[in-house]
């Protein structure tokens, strides 16, 4: 992956075509990001056993910012160009703040299986944001497979929840929109700077807000340090908020935002597996059937050409 920049480059970001030579490794990185993200909801449920929702979200962001900031300082990474800061602000608002807060609030009253609906729709929403923001034009086959995969995940999660619309659903759909915007902007920026720097600077940009919120929340919400709550907090901070996003943005830069986003069709089903193993939730017989349908859709989207 080569950053496209020069002294005479115009202020706008020039978005390169995905590097086909590195598409295999890019797909692997994006897939590792999906695995990391699939643990987010179960880890959040664990974290909520000992932290309030505002404390959990703010502290996870501060811890992730400390990890990223330490790497940025150790490697003496220069500040991003001024033209990149608005995009980093979108990443921070959507991925660092909006999605974690909205999904954590939803998980106070929703099971992880039900909350998986948001990541079931996220690939399609991210592809739509990408088409609007960076002008990608996936093929018709791509869109048919993407819609089919999204429909399969929606049908499965709706069957799990009974189809009722609740306050948690509103949080989840709002989280879907802000996260898709953050993913799209992060994937665009990862074409011109390393993916870990994209999320690193976005986390640093949010520190003036997350530090005081963490202090206030910890003073007003009860805290109970247990093995589950501490493990959940550490995972969502280091695994979901930093490492997962690093490989995810690198994968998007290598294979393109729409194709990378379709790998997330498998995320709800992975989350359901973790929910059974870690939280003791129960699955229906529809799970393996949905998994097979989703994997077929992923294969089609990965082979399609825009």
Secondary structure as GFF3:
##gff-version 3
##sequence-region A 1 306
A	DSSP	three_ten_helix	20	22	.	.	.	ID=ss1
A	DSSP	alpha_helix	23	38	.	.	.	ID=ss2
A	DSSP	alpha_helix	40	47	.	.	.	ID=ss3
A	DSSP	alpha_helix	53	74	.	.	.	ID=ss4
A	DSSP	three_ten_helix	82	84	.	.	.	ID=ss5
A	DSSP	alpha_helix	85	91	.	.	.	ID=ss6
A	DSSP	pi_helix	92	98	.	.	.	ID=ss7
A	DSSP	alpha_helix	99	107	.	.	.	ID=ss8
A	DSSP	alpha_helix	112	115	.	.	.	ID=ss9
A	DSSP	alpha_helix	117	133	.	.	.	ID=ss10
A	DSSP	alpha_helix	140	161	.	.	.	ID=ss11
A	DSSP	alpha_helix	167	189	.	.	.	ID=ss12
A	DSSP	alpha_helix	195	220	.	.	.	ID=ss13
A	DSSP	alpha_helix	227	234	.	.	.	ID=ss14
A	DSSP	pi_helix	235	243	.	.	.	ID=ss15
A	DSSP	alpha_helix	244	255	.	.	.	ID=ss16
A	DSSP	alpha_helix	257	262	.	.	.	ID=ss17
A	DSSP	three_ten_helix	263	266	.	.	.	ID=ss18
A	DSSP	alpha_helix	267	274	.	.	.	ID=ss19
A	DSSP	pi_helix	275	279	.	.	.	ID=ss20
A	DSSP	alpha_helix	286	303	.	.	.	ID=ss21
###
